[in-house]
Amino acid sequence: MKIFNQFDKLKMMYMSSKKVLMIIAPKNFRDEEFIEPKNILEKANVEVKVASTIKGKAKGMLGVNVDVETTVDEVNPAEYDAVVVVGGSGSQTYLWDNKKVQEIVKKAESLGKVVAAICISPVVLARAGTFLVRKQLCLERMRL
């Protein structure tokens, strides 16, 4: 048990220096696809920043309101260790064809950062040209 606790402390020290950008749609992002990963990351002492196409309040499909700290136009991917594009029907409307979001994921990948997309949001990666054969899960009905 003591070894596990020491390992946890080391892991927390390592993760505490990490910074993750989560990109959400301003409307109709999938609440749990944002909340659950964000909570897990923050529990591991990872700093999470939220970006969208607009600043202010973003509203999830199930009614969760999120304070958006920055717009995608203001994001510098080099400042983050990972970029996560959250799913939900708003992703198709606001993120799939957003050139700035595509630039962010392309730049992050070129810098060797972790690039992730949840549920229907891998379409963003595909349209950005970064959807390589790795580990991907996407609904079959989504057209790239």
N, C-alpha and C positions, 0 to 999 in steps of 0.2 A: 504494500500500500504506500509506503514512503517513497519508493522509486516512482510510482505512478504520479504522486503529488509533485515530485521534483521535475518529472517530465512535463507535467502540465504547466509548471512555472516557467520552464524554458520555452515551451511552445508559446505561452502568453507573451513572454518578453520578445520573442521573434515576431509574433503577429502584431504586437503593439506599434511597430514601426511601419506597418502596412496601411495603404490607403486605397480604397475601392470607390470607383464611380459607378453609381447605378443610374441608368437612363430610363425614365418612365414617360409615358404619354401624358399630356395634360388632362386628358379625360379617358376614362375606361381602361386604365391599366388594371391588371389582375391583382387585387389586393394582397392575397396570400403569396403570390409570386414575388412581391416586393417585401412584405412584412417578414416572412419567415427567413429568407436569406439575410436580410438586414439584421434581424435579431441575432442570428447565429454569428455573423461577422462581428457585430458589436460585442457579443459575449466573449469573443476571442480577442477583444481589444483592438479590432481593426477599425480605423476611421472610415466612415462611410459618408460620401457626399452624394447628393441627389441633383440630377440635372434633367431638364425637359426642354421643350421648345419655347416655353414661357416661364417667367418667374412667378411666384405667388403660390396659390393653392392648386394642387392637382387632385382630381377626384377619381377614386377607383370604381370599378364596376359594382362593388358591393357597398360603396358609400364611404370608404376610408378617405380622409383628407390628409394630404401630405404637403408640408412646406417645401417648395422647390427653391433651392439655394442659388442656383445658377442656370443659365441657359446653355444649350449645346453650343451656341455660338461663342461662348466665353471659355469653353473647356480646352485645356492643354493636356492631351493624353499622356505626355511625358511625366506629369505630376502624379500619376496613379500607377499602382502595381497591377490593377485589374480593372476591366470595364465590363459591366453586366447590363444587358439590354433586357428589360422586364417585358413580359408578354401581356396579353389581354387584347380585346378587340381594338382598343385605341392604338396599339402598336401598328396595326395595318393602316389605320387612318393617318397617324401622325409621324410614324418612325420609319416604316418600310422604305419609302422613297425620299426620305430626308437626306439631302446630300451632305449636310454637316455631320449627321449621325454616322453616315457611311464613312466620311473622312476620319472621324474619331476612331472607329473600329479598325480601319485600314492602318492608321498611324500606330495605334496601340499594338497591333499584330506585328508591324514592321520593327517596333522597338522591343519585341520579345515579351510583351505583357500578356497576361491572361485575358482572353476575350471570351465572354460567355453570353449566351442568349437563352431565355427561358420560353418554353411552350411554342408560340407561333413566331417569336422574334428571331429565330435563326434565319428567317427570310431577310432580315436586315443584313446579316453577315453574307448571305448568298448574293444579294444585290450589290454589296460593297466589293464582291470578288474575294472575300476572305474565307469562304465556306469550304475548307479543305476536308479531305477524308480523315477525320479523327473520330471523336465520339460526339455524335449528334443524335438528338431525338427531336422529332417534329411531327406534328399531326399530318397524316398522309394527305388530307384534303387541302393543305396549304400549297399554293403554287408559287414556286420560286421565280 
